[in-house]
Every structure is written in C-alpha cells, then in structure tokens.
Amino acid sequence: MAMKKTDLYKNLALKTAQGMKNAAKTPKLGADEKAKSKKELASANPLLASLMGKSKSK
C-alpha cells in the first residue's frame, strides 16, 4: 500500500518539529554583553570596524 501525500507531509512535519525540539539552544546575550562582543569583533576585524563607523587611525 502506497503512502498518501498527507501522510508524507505529516511525517515531514513531525520530523521537523522533533529536530527543532532537540536543537541546541544558544543563550541570549544581554545588552552589555552584546555591545562588548561587537567591540571585540570590531577590534579584531578592521573591515567590520570601518563598517561600524569606528575606523582606526594609523
């Protein structure tokens, strides 16, 4: 007996939901931590710093 199209979609939806449920959750950063991490990234990457408007003068 062949599977119906609705059964296939139901299986796909269940698989997707299970994957989302089991996905690792990343902790959300607070405002201070987010600003700090942006500053660290900008200091490590001059292109990013120029895009953020904080270009370093040499």
HELIX and SHEET records of a PDB file:
HELIX    1   1 LYS A    5  ASN A   22  1                                  18    
HELIX    2   2 ALA A   31  ALA A   44  1                                  14    
HELIX    3   3 PRO A   46  MET A   52  1                                   7    
END                                                                             
